[in-house]
Amino acid sequence: MTLQQTVPEPGALTIGTDGAIGGGTGGYDKRLGELRGVYIDDGAFEAAVAQQGEDGLAYRVEEHRNVEGPGALIVGTSTLLPGRVGEEFALTRGHLHAKSDRAELYYCLSGRGVMLLETVSGQSRAIPMSPGEAVHVPGHWVHRSVNVGEEPFVSLFCYPADAGQDYALIAEAGGMAQLVVTDGDGGWTTRPNPRHVGYRSATS
Amino acid sequence: MTLQQTVPEPGALTIGTDGAIGGGTGGYDKRLGELRGVYIDDGAFEAAVAQQGEDGLAYRVEEHRNVEGPGALIVGTSTLLPGRVGEEFALTRGHLHAKSDRAELYYCLSGRGVMLLETVSGQSRAIPMSPGEAVHVPGHWVHRSVNVGEEPFVSLFCYPADAGQDYALIAEAGGMAQLVVTDGDGGWTTRPNPRHVGYRSATS
């Protein structure tokens, strides 16, 4: 008598440069109305909502999961639509992993973006990403994608399945310490977020 | 007085479809002579060595590592040159992760390959990979890349930094259970490896 070990089926995926995943297991859409309070310019945000609606698509995540556990991964795509809210470029909410030592890979499939990274102790980095460029985000870095181009900014991501996301950390800090804004000349730059009050410690 | 937490710098990487990584931290070359005993046709293997030399390049791994630990990842590329040894297509040694529950992502950047996957209990899968296709390898699957095309088969990989590789498992089993061989008509197929004696259990 043998015990047959049950293992998940390998995921055979097609991953489009438009972010569409064939063979994925799920995902979610983030609507503009869910990003209220995330952008610094409340008036510009409400004007965008008036134009695009609360349900206007802001970004989409598609993914493939097998199992949970310390050895498992989550693989997926993030597709962030272009645009600006006031001077700020379109962004994802951003997060620190709930298990803060969990790392993440982002590999740009299309578009032109910036990975904004910050530590709770005050370090900040803004790394430009174009197709073929990647950011290996170590643990302990809060991170957010920003679309500084004219097309959707699409990245392939891969991170430990037990990482989780602490989104509240950024909200409680009044937003990330840096903003990614227009430089007034067709490009982007960063500048301090006047609402940022510093990060609390990570929860784990 | 504040304690400044030391965190690794984010990796800003350029990842070519030829497998070249800008900003990486290391890697290795696997030479033909190191693959003695891996292919089924010993005569064809020695003929290949006579032609290409013990030091002929078989495949190259380039990677970026930050830190060790359960939350860290290793990101890299695998570039497997094309060719055949007898009826078998060019392959990597293959491995089960030493921590056998560790998963891995492979995303094809160029070329045309097959991911051959097997469990120690006898399941087998052969998943074709072309640019834009990916395989999410769950834990507990022995896996190997095979180049069934005419060009280098290049994939981006991402896996937990504490995974390790158990290469001996395959050698002790007389090779993987399946071979990826020419179908005699310009394509590939699989057939049982007559030397395969079954896998022992994973070490962890």
Interface residues (C-beta under 8 A of the other chain):
Chain A: T2 Q4 Q5 V7 P8 E9 P10 G11 A12 L13 T14 I15 G16 T17 H64 N66 V67 G69 P70 G71 A72 L73 V75 H97 K99 D101 R102 A103 E104 L105 Y107 M115 L117 T119 V120 S121 Q123 R125 I127 G132 E133 A134 V135 H136 V137 P138 G139 H140 W141 L156 C158 Y159 P160 A161 A163
Chain B: T2 Q4 Q5 V7 P8 E9 P10 G11 A12 L13 T14 I15 G16 T17 H64 N66 V67 G69 P70 G71 A72 L73 V75 H97 K99 D101 R102 A103 E104 L105 Y107 M115 L117 T119 V120 S121 Q123 R125 I127 G132 E133 A134 V135 H136 V137 P138 G139 H140 W141 L156 C158 Y159 P160 A161 A163
